[in-house]
Amino acid sequence: MLKISTAPHFQTTKDTSSIMLDVIIALAPAAIMSIIFFGIQALVVILSAVAFCVGLEYLFNKYVFKKENTITDFSAIITGLLLAYNLPSTMPIWMIFVGSFMAIVVGKLCYGGLGKNIFNPALVGRVFLFISFPVQMTTWPLPGFLNSFSADIQTGATTLGVIKHLDIQTSATTSVSELPSYWQMFIGNIGGCIGEVSALALLLGLAWLLRRRIITWHIPFYYIATVFVITGVLWLSTHSIRFDPLTHLLSGGLMLGAIFMATDYATSPMTKKGQIVYAICCGLLTVIIRLCSAYPEGVSFAILIMNAFVPLIDKYIQPRYYGERR
């Protein structure tokens, strides 16, 4: 069938499934690191979320929405992976199913499927679980492969959870012993959601996506830079460990959100200028929620809020038409 669209036109061998496959490859290092640090339970969470997301998309498309099979484009696998990466390794299987239902059915299929959803599906599932089951979503097993085989799993607070409750006037020298080192945060030897703890693994994924030209550098760079600059200014003015910019970069879901979720094609702006505005606003909201709200983390809420503003950004930040005067 001949498809007619506006210029410019270009030919490419990439299709949706090949793009999604590259994203899966980019997400693989984070999966490996999660299994290394959280053991077999992390693998169970990942496989469960992926299986539920793929199964729900197939069943609801076939029997409810009466649409053709779309699981071969691999987008449901990515939704399952991202949902799993936003969960602790101790998450019960039935709660993973609930989150998968919210992500695939409510966050994606009810809007018409891939490319028509206005909110990132994985974040829809994650935020629903966080609001509905706060205890399970904030129980963080300590990293350690053998810990996953123990009947009495050791748990502890995340890095952001620790600094959230430090007094604003507390100096770094008196509180640094409570926090993991930068190296531990960089490789992922800290408590947290299974896919967000290793900045190293996520940066390897970013390198692959940039090399394959699946995404551009604009959203990850401006998102992360905004958080770094704001917290850095606060840290220089107060010298409080609560505002340490490296801690805010290497802990929590900032890397995962900036690289893999804020860059989602369907829920991010189309123009480069729009992407920069979007990323800066995501970073600003993340810092506000982390520092001023009751929640130690703000990435999920920040991205979902900005997802709602993407149509407005695309409306007012448009490229200049060819031949148009400046």
Buried (B, 14 or more C-beta within 10 A) or exposed (E): EEEEEEEEEEEEEEEBEBBBBBBBBBBBBBBEBBBBBBBEBBBBBBEBBBBBBBBBBBEBBEEEBEEEEBBEBBBBBBBBBBBBBBBBBBBEEEBBBBBBBBBBBBBBBEBEBBEEBEBBBBBBBBBBBBEEBEEBBBBBBBBBEEBBEEEEBEBEBBBBBBBBEBEEEBEBEEBEEBBBEBEBBBBBBBBBBBBBBBBBBBBBBBEBBBEBEBBEEBBBBBBBBBBBBBBBEBBEEBBBBBBBBBBBBBBBBBBBBBBBBBBBEBBBBEBEEBBBBBBBBBBBBBBBBBBEEEBBBBBBBBBBBBBEBBEEBBEEBEEEEEEEEE
